Amino acid sequence: MSASVPPRERGNVAKEVYTLDMIQKHKDNNTLHELGRAKDMLDRMFAHTDKMKTIWRSMGDYILSRLFGFEYETDPESSLYRAIPDTGKMTTLFVPNDFPYNTEEGIDHWLLWSLTPIPDEEARAFLD
């Protein structure tokens, strides 16, 4: 864990395995941000993120390339990779989280990524 970033800002270590009822309570109480990951998952996530920050100009560039399939090039100023804008790419994705929260067996953690803001109704349509 980075010494310069307080643990709270680097993520939460789960104190328990989350059931569907527990997740629903967090959703109802608007406290989903309090959910955590198993320590080994959190460590893997930070190691991956820290490594990508040494290769990519930003995490946004990495996400655009990896998830949305944008081509990339080396940024002449930083010598790091940067995504090349492409308006022809898919703008919304629904994908499994590579570093899911500490949920019980049978609960999958998915992410909805969008290049543009989307209304709640449209976001919910991905879940149906």
Secondary structure, DSSP 8 states (H G I E B T S, - for coil): --TTS-GGGG--B-SS-B-HHHHHHHHHTT-GGG--B-HHHHHHHHHHHHHHHHHBS-HHHHHHHHTT---EEE-TTTSSEEE---TTS--EEEEE-SS---B-TT---EEEEESS---HHHHHHHH-
